[in-house]
């Protein structure tokens, strides 16, 4: 069961327990079952899902020390879709307080079902767009870690993610491919939103050797109240350098 995930996670210094392996197994089967009714993923092969969904999600632990700092760490996964990377991280690092932000109601129904099935505590599901939720006092600048997995271009993501991040917190964006131009284009947006680019880190795992990156942004000052702009605007008219 989940042999690929188990052995590859060890490269990250993560030793999965039998319970965690069982939870990932349940996650996979629920994902496949629900995917027949609603579009959650194009990756359905058992081995591919272990690597491209679950292991890929866990690589975020290379940027944040969840093991030693996880207790009471407030984490939000923006545009989580099928719960990636948030739920795999929650399975492994139980102490984090996780918020899953997803605007599509069908997907939030899946997330609710999955959280119950996996018996995960301290997980909140918010059915809203990032542009709206980021102006809510419950969410604005309330999170230590803000995550997103390739849901938009980096200039748009800077505007969508950094308003959630508290000063001293971090935003981690997972990207794939040649991202040099995108990173350069995002410099203005990152600075404007109160961020500072700390590192663009290549994921060095033999199972994920297809140019995957962790873009790590520190939140150094407050985001101006104007941002993010109204729904759709960050992507249609991104702030670019």
N, C-alpha and C positions, 0 to 999 in steps of 0.2 A: 504493500500500500504506500503510494506517494514516495517511492524510492528515489526518484530523480530529485524531488523537492528536498527530501531528507538529507541526501548526500550533498547537494549544492548549498543548502542552508548552512551546513557545517563550514563551508568556505567563508561564510559571513560571520562565523563565530556563534551561530545559532544552533543549539541542539534541541531539536523538536521532541517533545514528550509524546508518549502514545496517545494521550488525550488530544493534543494539538494535531497530530497526524489524522486522527479520527475526525476532528472538526474540519480539516481541509478536505477530507474525503466527502463529508456531508455537503460542504460548500460546493464542491465540483458537481455532485449529482443534482443538487437543487438548481444550480446554474443551468445545467443542461436541460433539466425538466422544464423550467420556466422559459428557457430560450425558445422552446417550441411554440410558445404562445406570444411572447413579447421579445423584441429585438434587444438582447443584452450583450451578446458577444459574437464575433465571427470565429473566435478560437474555441473549438469544441473538442479537439483531440485530447485524450487523457494526459499524455506526456507534454504536449504543447501548453496546456493549461497550467500544469505544475510549474513550468519554467516561465512562460510569457505573461502569466497572470500572477501567480502566487510568489514565486521567487523574485520576479521583477518588483513586486510591491515591497518585499522585504529589504530590497537594496537601499531603501530610504534610511534604514538603520545604520548605514555607513556615514550618513550626514548628521544624525542625531543619536546621542547616547541614551536610548530609551531604557536600556537595562538598568542604568544607575540613576537616571533622572526621570523615570517614567511616572513615579507616584505623583498624582494630581496634575500631571502635565496635560494641559488642555490642547487638544488636536482637532482641527477641522479639515475634512477632505472635501474640496470644492469641485462640484460636478462629478460626483463619485460614481455615477452609473450603476454598475453591478457591485459596488462596494470596494472598488480598487483605487488606491492601495490601502484604504483605511481598515477594512475588516481583517485582512491578513496580518497587519501590524497589531491590531487589537487581540487577535488570537494568540500571538506570540508574547506581546507585552500587555498583560491583563490590566495593569495599573493605570494606563492612560485613560483620560476622559475624552471620549470620541464623539464628534458631531459629524454626521454625514449630510452634506448639502446636495440635493438633487431636485431639479425642477419638474421632471417627468413623473407624474403620479403613478403610472404603471410600474416604474422602476422603484419608487418608494414603497409600493406594496410588496415587491420582492424583498427589499431590504428589511422591512418589518418582519416578514415571514422568516427570513434568514437569521436575523438577530435572535428571534424567539427559538428557532430550531437549534441554534448553536449555544443558547443559554448565556449570552453575553450581557454583562451589566455595564452601567454607565455609558450607554450609547444613545445618543439623541439623533433622530432623523428629522431634517428640516426640508419641507417641500416648497422651495422657493428658488428664484434665480439669484445668483450672486450679487447682481447689481442692486437688488431690493434688500436682501438680507444684510448686506454690508452697511446699510444705513440704519439698521435696527440696533438700538442701544444694547440689546442682549448679546449681540454678536460683534459690534464694531470695536476693533482693537481689544478683543477679549481672549485671543488665542496665543499660546506659546509657539505652536507649530501649525503652519498652514500648508496643506498639500494639494497638488494637482498633477494629474497624469495626462499630459499632452491634450488638453481639451481646447486649446486655442494657441495663437501665436504668442510669443513671449511678451511683446509690448502690451497686448490685450490682457494677458495673464497678470502682469505687474499691477495693472489697474484693478483687476478683479480680486486678487489675492491679498495684496498688502493692506487694504483697509481692515481686514479681519485680524491682522497681526498686531500684538501688543509691542510696545517699544522694548527692545531687548530680545524679542522673539525672532523666529526664522520662518521664511517661506521656502519650501523645497518643490521645485518643478522637475518632473521627469520628462525627458525628451529623448528622441532617437534620430540618428542620422547626422547630416552636416548642419550644425546649428550656429556656426561662427557668425554669419550675417545676421541671423535672428537676435543673437546676444548683443551685437553692436547696435542694432536698431532699437533695442529695448533700454539702452542706457538712460535716455531722457525720461522715459516712463518710470523706471525704477527709482531714479532720484526724486522726481516730482511726487511720487507716492510715499516718500519717506524711507526708501530702501537704500541699501548699499550692497552691491554685488560682492559677495565674499569669495565664491569659488564656482568654477565649472568643472565638475569632477567626472571623469570617465569611469564607468562601471567595469571593473576588471574581474569578470567571472568567466570561466571557460564555456559555461552554458549560455551566457549572454554576451556573445562576442560580436554583436551587430551594431556597435556604435551607440550605446545607451549612455545617457548623461544625467547627472544630478546637478541642477542649477540651484545654488544655495544663496539666498538673499537675506541679509540682516535687516531688521527694522530698526532704524536709528532715530527717526523722528515721526511725529504724528502725520497722518495723511490729511491733506486739505479737505474740508467738509464737502466740497463739490464732487469729490470722487468716491466711488465710481459713478460715471454718468448713467443716464437712463438705459434700460435694457436694450441690448443690441449695439449701443454706441461704441463700447470699447473695442469690439471686433470690426465694426464697419469703419470707424474712423480712429484707429489706434494712435496714441501719442508716440510718434517715432522720432528717433534721433536724426 
